[in-house]
Amino acid sequence: MNNTLHGTVTVKLGDEEFTLQPTLKAVRAIESRFGGLRGASGALHAVGVDAVAFIIAAGAGLEGKAAETLPEKVWQEGVAGLTPSVTRYLGALYNPRGGDPGNDQAGTV
């Protein structure tokens, strides 16, 4: 079974919910901004408002004005409380198929 989207995470900012999906587009945007997923992990470790907002925008596929309003929403919600969910999402980007690699041989159970 293909678990390609196993890492979908929902975050709540005020009255709005954003669904972060592990997509190649999100990975490329995050890698471009932070110099790789490891750089993004470091930015989350620093509990940065802009880092959390950018990753939420990338994961939710937000652009333009919708993405520009996120830092304020992240700050209002409390960046420390959002960081664990966004970190979990980022972890899923490292392995979008999930933790079960499947069977060693085709046709075995």
C-alpha positions as CSV (number, residue, x, y, z in Angstrom):
1,M,0.0,0.0,0.0
2,N,1.3,3.4,-0.9
3,N,1.5,5.8,2.1
4,T,2.6,8.8,0.0
5,L,0.6,11.4,2.0
6,H,1.0,9.9,5.4
7,G,2.4,13.1,6.9
8,T,-0.6,15.4,6.4
9,V,-0.9,17.7,9.5
10,T,-3.6,20.2,10.3
11,V,-2.7,23.4,12.3
12,K,-5.1,25.9,13.7
13,L,-4.5,29.6,13.7
14,G,-7.3,31.4,15.4
15,D,-10.5,30.4,13.6
16,E,-8.7,29.1,10.6
17,E,-7.4,25.6,10.0
18,F,-4.6,24.9,7.5
19,T,-3.9,21.4,6.1
20,L,-0.2,20.8,5.5
21,Q,0.4,18.2,2.8
22,P,3.8,16.6,2.0
23,T,4.2,17.6,-1.6
24,L,7.3,17.9,-3.8
25,K,6.4,21.6,-4.3
26,A,6.4,22.2,-0.6
27,V,9.8,20.4,-0.2
28,R,11.3,22.5,-3.0
29,A,10.0,25.8,-1.5
30,I,11.3,24.9,2.0
31,E,14.7,23.7,0.7
32,S,15.1,26.8,-1.4
33,R,14.3,29.1,1.6
34,F,16.3,27.3,4.2
35,G,19.1,25.7,2.2
36,G,17.6,22.2,2.7
37,L,15.3,20.4,5.2
38,R,18.1,20.4,7.8
39,G,18.2,24.2,7.6
40,A,14.4,24.3,8.1
41,S,14.7,22.0,11.1
42,G,17.3,24.4,12.6
43,A,15.0,27.3,12.1
44,L,12.1,25.4,13.8
45,H,14.5,24.6,16.7
46,A,15.0,28.3,17.1
47,V,11.2,28.7,17.3
48,G,11.1,31.4,14.7
49,V,7.8,33.0,13.7
50,D,8.8,33.5,10.1
51,A,10.1,30.0,9.8
52,V,6.9,28.5,11.1
53,A,4.8,30.8,8.9
54,F,6.8,29.9,5.8
55,I,6.6,26.2,6.3
56,I,2.8,26.4,7.0
57,A,2.4,28.4,3.8
58,A,4.4,25.9,1.8
59,G,2.6,22.9,3.2
60,A,-0.8,24.5,2.7
61,G,0.0,25.7,-0.8
62,L,-0.6,29.3,0.1
63,E,0.9,32.1,-1.9
64,G,0.6,35.9,-2.3
65,K,-1.5,37.7,0.3
66,A,-2.6,34.5,2.0
67,A,1.0,33.6,2.8
68,E,1.9,37.2,3.7
69,T,-0.6,37.3,6.5
70,L,0.6,34.1,8.2
71,P,3.5,35.6,10.4
72,E,1.0,37.7,12.3
73,K,-1.4,34.8,12.7
74,V,1.4,32.5,13.9
75,W,2.6,35.1,16.4
76,Q,-0.9,35.7,17.7
77,E,-1.5,31.9,18.0
78,G,1.8,31.4,19.8
79,V,4.8,30.1,17.8
80,A,5.9,27.8,20.6
81,G,2.6,25.9,20.5
82,L,2.7,25.5,16.7
83,T,6.3,24.4,16.5
84,P,5.7,20.7,17.4
85,S,3.0,20.2,14.7
86,V,5.1,21.9,12.1
87,T,8.1,19.9,13.1
88,R,6.1,16.7,12.7
89,Y,5.1,17.9,9.3
90,L,8.7,18.6,8.4
91,G,9.7,15.2,9.6
92,A,7.2,13.6,7.2
93,L,8.9,15.5,4.3
94,Y,12.1,13.5,5.0
95,N,10.2,10.2,4.3
96,P,6.8,10.9,2.5
97,R,6.1,7.2,2.1
98,G,5.9,6.5,5.8
99,G,7.8,4.3,8.2
100,D,6.8,1.0,6.7
101,P,9.2,0.2,3.9
102,G,7.1,-2.8,2.8
103,N,8.2,-6.4,2.2
104,D,11.7,-7.5,1.3
105,Q,10.4,-9.6,-1.5
106,A,7.4,-9.0,-3.8
107,G,4.5,-11.3,-3.1
108,T,5.4,-12.1,0.5
109,V,3.2,-11.2,3.5
